Amino acid sequence: MTEASRAALAILRDPGNLQWYLIPFLAFVIYVYAVEIERRNWNVVLAGLAFYGLEWALEIGNGLVLHFSGRSAIWTTPGDTAYLLLVGLTIEISMMFAVAGVVFAKLLPPDRRTKILGIPNRRFFIVLNAVFCVFIEVLLNRGGILVWEYPWWNFPNVWLIILIGYMPYMILSFWVHDHPKLRAKITTVAGLFAFDLAALAIFAGGLQWI
């Protein structure tokens, strides 16, 4: 097992690391959603929740990689954090992802047919947002607080992180945002969170694999 993996497991879900700054962070997340709910901007609210739900699904899968490999998850966050939820998910990252989908959805032009540089705007923002997110991850990796163990998921091979790591977030959240039927949006988001909760109950609570 790698040093980063051991360091992450040593602080995994340790309440002794909790810090007061989480309170204003949480208030900010609540405020972001409260503003959109007040405006009844359900497209943005549900797009944000879809983004966040997918984050948990991928983080659960990442934790399972560590369990079955016995060596390392694909990405690990062993550094300072107020609370490590999963081996690759700090509570600070979790709060960021909770609002990131809202931000990206609000960047979308109202008209799906609008083109940017001759490219349909949804496709343009799927790629642009994914590249931006990976750029931030590269900086975090260079800083040593986000560890990539495997060469196929590491700099300079960041294309896979763009394609598999971030484009699915954009595709799913934009699909939820643009779907004409509210019921379909709610069903998709509810199903995703139901999957997350079931997986956490089984793999974290029951089997204690992650």
matplotlib code that plots the C-alpha trace (Angstrom):
import matplotlib.pyplot as plt

x = [0.0, 1.3, 2.3, -0.5, -3.1, -1.9, -1.9, -5.5, -6.7, -5.2, -7.5, -10.5, -13.7, -11.8, -14.0, -10.9, -9.9, -13.1, -12.7, -15.0, -14.5, -16.8, -19.8, -19.5, -18.7, -21.9, -23.8, -22.5, -23.6, -27.1, -27.3, -26.4, -29.3, -31.7, -31.3, -32.1, -35.0, -36.4, -36.3, -37.8, -34.9, -35.4, -33.2, -30.2, -31.0, -31.4, -28.4, -26.3, -27.7, -27.0, -23.4, -23.0, -24.6, -22.3, -19.3, -20.3, -20.7, -17.3, -15.7, -17.2, -15.8, -12.4, -12.5, -13.3, -10.2, -8.1, -9.9, -9.5, -6.0, -4.6, -2.3, -3.9, -7.1, -6.9, -6.8, -6.0, -6.3, -4.0, -3.2, -4.7, -8.5, -11.2, -12.8, -11.9, -15.1, -13.5, -9.9, -10.2, -12.8, -12.3, -15.2, -13.9, -13.9, -17.4, -18.7, -17.0, -18.7, -22.0, -22.0, -19.9, -22.8, -24.9, -22.2, -21.6, -25.4, -25.7, -23.0, -25.2, -26.8, -30.7, -30.9, -29.3, -29.0, -26.6, -23.1, -19.8, -16.9, -19.1, -19.6, -22.9, -22.7, -23.4, -20.6, -18.3, -19.0, -18.7, -15.1, -14.2, -15.4, -13.7, -10.4, -10.7, -11.4, -8.4, -6.2, -7.1, -6.4, -3.0, -2.2, -3.4, -1.4, 1.7, 1.2, 1.2, -2.3, -4.0, -2.0, -2.2, -0.6, -1.1, 0.7, -2.4, -4.1, -1.3, 0.4, 1.0, -1.6, -4.5, -6.7, -8.3, -9.1, -10.8, -12.8, -13.7, -13.0, -15.0, -16.9, -19.5, -20.3, -21.0, -22.9, -25.2, -25.8, -26.5, -28.9, -30.8, -30.8, -32.2, -34.6, -38.1, -39.9, -39.4, -40.4, -37.6, -35.1, -36.3, -36.3, -32.8, -31.4, -33.3, -32.2, -28.5, -28.7, -30.5, -27.6, -25.1, -26.8, -27.2, -23.5, -22.3, -24.5, -23.1, -19.4, -18.8, -21.3, -21.7, -18.5, -16.3, -14.4, -14.2]
y = [0.0, 3.5, 6.0, 8.3, 5.5, 4.8, 8.5, 8.8, 5.8, 7.0, 10.1, 8.6, 9.9, 11.1, 13.7, 15.0, 17.0, 19.0, 22.8, 25.8, 27.1, 24.3, 26.2, 29.3, 26.9, 25.0, 28.2, 29.3, 26.0, 26.3, 30.0, 29.0, 26.5, 28.7, 31.5, 29.2, 27.6, 31.1, 31.9, 28.5, 27.8, 24.1, 23.4, 24.8, 23.2, 19.7, 20.1, 21.0, 18.0, 15.7, 16.9, 16.3, 12.9, 11.7, 13.0, 10.6, 7.7, 8.2, 8.7, 5.4, 3.7, 5.2, 4.0, 0.5, 0.6, 1.0, -1.9, -4.4, -3.3, -3.2, -0.5, 2.8, 4.5, 6.3, 9.6, 10.2, 13.2, 12.5, 16.1, 18.4, 18.5, 19.1, 15.8, 13.0, 11.5, 9.0, 8.3, 10.7, 13.1, 15.7, 17.6, 20.8, 19.1, 17.8, 21.3, 22.6, 19.9, 20.7, 24.2, 23.5, 22.0, 25.1, 27.4, 25.5, 25.3, 29.1, 29.6, 27.9, 30.2, 30.0, 28.9, 25.5, 26.4, 29.2, 28.5, 29.6, 29.7, 27.7, 24.9, 24.1, 25.8, 22.7, 20.8, 23.9, 24.1, 20.4, 20.5, 23.9, 23.1, 19.7, 21.2, 23.9, 21.4, 19.2, 22.3, 23.0, 19.3, 19.5, 22.4, 20.5, 17.5, 19.6, 21.0, 17.4, 17.5, 15.4, 12.2, 10.3, 6.9, 5.4, 6.6, 6.4, 8.9, 11.3, 14.3, 14.6, 11.9, 14.1, 13.4, 10.4, 12.6, 15.1, 12.3, 10.1, 12.2, 15.4, 15.3, 12.9, 15.5, 18.1, 15.7, 14.5, 17.8, 19.6, 16.7, 17.2, 20.9, 20.8, 17.9, 19.2, 17.1, 18.0, 14.5, 12.9, 15.3, 14.5, 10.8, 10.9, 12.8, 10.8, 7.5, 8.7, 9.6, 6.4, 4.5, 6.6, 6.0, 2.3, 1.9, 3.9, 1.7, -1.4, -0.6, 1.9, 1.0, -2.8, -4.2, -1.3, -1.5, 2.2]
z = [0.0, -0.9, 1.7, 0.5, 1.0, 4.5, 5.3, 4.0, 5.9, 9.1, 9.1, 7.3, 8.9, 12.1, 13.8, 15.7, 12.6, 12.4, 12.1, 12.6, 9.1, 7.9, 9.3, 6.9, 4.1, 4.8, 5.0, 1.6, 0.0, 1.6, 0.4, -3.2, -3.4, -1.4, -3.9, -6.9, -5.0, -4.2, -7.9, -8.7, -11.0, -10.8, -13.9, -12.1, -8.8, -10.2, -12.5, -9.4, -7.5, -10.4, -10.6, -6.8, -6.9, -9.6, -7.6, -4.7, -7.1, -8.6, -5.2, -4.0, -7.0, -6.3, -2.8, -4.0, -6.3, -3.2, -1.5, -4.3, -5.4, -1.9, -3.2, -4.0, -5.2, -8.5, -6.7, -3.0, -0.7, 2.2, 3.2, 5.8, 5.9, 8.4, 7.6, 5.1, 3.9, 1.5, 0.6, -2.3, -1.0, 1.6, 3.1, 1.4, -2.0, -1.3, -0.6, -3.7, -5.9, -4.2, -5.8, -8.9, -10.8, -10.1, -11.3, -14.5, -15.2, -14.8, -17.4, -20.1, -22.7, -22.4, -26.1, -26.7, -30.4, -29.7, -31.0, -29.6, -32.0, -34.4, -31.8, -30.1, -26.8, -24.7, -26.3, -26.0, -22.2, -21.7, -23.0, -21.6, -18.1, -18.0, -19.2, -16.5, -13.8, -14.8, -14.9, -11.2, -10.4, -12.0, -9.7, -6.7, -7.8, -8.2, -4.7, -3.3, -1.8, -4.6, -5.3, -8.6, -8.3, -11.7, -14.8, -17.0, -14.6, -14.1, -15.7, -18.7, -19.4, -18.4, -21.4, -19.6, -16.6, -19.0, -20.8, -17.9, -14.9, -15.7, -19.0, -17.5, -14.9, -17.5, -19.8, -17.0, -15.3, -18.7, -19.7, -16.4, -16.9, -20.5, -20.1, -20.8, -18.2, -14.5, -13.4, -15.5, -13.9, -10.4, -11.1, -12.4, -9.4, -6.9, -8.5, -8.4, -4.7, -3.9, -5.5, -3.6, -0.2, -0.9, -1.9, 1.2, 3.4, 2.0, 1.3, 4.1, 6.7, 6.3, 4.7, 5.7, 2.4, 1.8]

ax = plt.figure().add_subplot(projection="3d")
ax.plot(x, y, z, "-o")
ax.set_aspect("equal")
plt.show()
